[in-house]
Amino acid sequence: MAAINAIEVSHLTKQFGKKTVVDDVSFKVRPGEVFGLLGPNGAGKTTTLRMMTTLLKADAGQVMIFGHDTVKEGRLARSMFGLTGQYASVDEDISARENLMIFARLNGLSRSDAKQRTTELLNEFSLVNSADKALKNFSGGMRRRLDLAVSLITRPTLIFLDEPTTGLDPRTRTQMWDTIRRLVKQGSTIILTTQYLDEADQLADHLAIIDHGKLVKMGTPAELKQQIGGSKLTFKVCQTAQITAAVQLLTPQVGQIQQTDSALSMRLNQVNQLNTILTMLNQAKIKITQLAVQEPSLDDVFMDLTVGKN
Ligand SMILES: Nc1ncnc2c1ncn2[C@@H]1O[C@H](COP(=O)(O)OP(=O)(O)OP(=O)(O)O)[C@@H](O)[C@H]1O
């Protein structure tokens, strides 16, 4: 028998007024993987996440968490995940330790169990030295770590992270990525939303790209990059007068060529096309400079698949 999916989202739909912000979205998340929902601002990522975590009622569609319907078996489904992001209602005036204690008690832990779990989480999230400071004195990175710690009090196997690194500096982002990787190693399934392509590329096993409420593409980061096609060749034409000639010469060879001032860029089906292109330019006496060949990145996928601002 196939292992049960951590999440199954089927035909999820939400309208606000006349606007459909989540439009017939379906996907599955396997246990133990990091699944990324990627999309530009306003694409519908948070709304999708809020419906999956029962914070918002869907207009249509279904979400199953480890086989449990989030509407019909809401309490059971909710007991299986932790949620962090724009939701944690930690108290700014009290310390990290006190916040953890309160949430542990609210989650039904006895006083001594709550104390033990608080100590474990403070250690795990490197918050020991700041444990007794009021949160209003915390940096953004410390706040995020505490939010995550709070959502892990009950050791959920499924964790929802809404934009876990938005606004963090590069070092703190990397620390957060390490924390996420550690959770996955310990067996957690993670679903995260992000606008950062490098974050998706670094962390996600599978990605769904959402744009204008629709799921436009799904796959591993490698698969998505492959779909974009081969490497990208970019160079500058030294003499402005020769730009048009270069475009006309190479278009039959490579198809569409993008031009920004004197820079031309094109997709190569195979890297050895480069030889032919350089020979053609040489024979036509067109001098070029700043030549670069780049593998496709998730940025290319994103730009290809998403349409302007939502
Ligand atoms: N409660 C609401 N009432 C009306 N419109 C809403 C509501 N919540 C979200 N929206 C709209 O739904 C659309 C999707 O928003 P959502 O927050 O899901 O996007 P997102 O992909 O998470 O964007 P971001 O990356 O900016 O957080 C946006 O146009 C937003 O303005």
The ligand as an ORCA input file, in Angstrom:
! r2SCAN-3c Opt
* xyz 0 1
  N      -9.218     39.094      3.802
  C      -9.068     39.520      2.556
  N     -10.020     40.278      1.959
  C      -9.883     40.704      0.678
  N      -8.822     40.419     -0.095
  C      -7.845     39.669      0.428
  C      -7.906     39.185      1.780
  N      -6.791     38.459      2.028
  C      -6.051     38.505      0.888
  N      -6.678     39.216     -0.060
  C      -6.194     39.440     -1.454
  O      -5.953     38.181     -2.015
  C      -4.829     38.217     -2.880
  C      -3.851     37.136     -2.463
  O      -3.261     37.481     -1.212
  P      -2.221     36.550     -0.444
  O      -1.888     37.224      0.827
  O      -2.740     35.173     -0.408
  O      -0.978     36.616     -1.441
  P       0.506     36.115     -1.210
  O       0.852     35.318     -2.412
  O       0.646     35.466      0.100
  O       1.288     37.487     -1.263
  P       2.544     38.034     -0.357
  O       3.754     37.381     -0.926
  O       2.502     39.494     -0.688
  O       2.262     37.710      1.062
  C      -4.285     39.618     -2.788
  O      -4.762     40.346     -3.899
  C      -4.860     40.153     -1.495
  O      -5.016     41.544     -1.566
*
